[in-house]
Amino acid sequence: MMPHPERVTRNVMMSWHPDSWGDQDTGGDYTPWMRMFMNARVAMG
């Protein structure tokens, strides 16, 4: 299976997430998958 991180960049888009995240995780309302895109943007300049 190939993951599709672009489909779950916000918590509201996820079918499941840990209860400890609540409506927002520690990074705001973005999922951990969004970190990959944020890091790519920083790397590109």
Summary of the structure (lengths in Angstrom):
residues: 45
radius of gyration: 11.4
end to end distance: 31.2
largest distance: 34.9
contacts: 85
relative contact order: 0.22
helix: 49%
strand: 9%
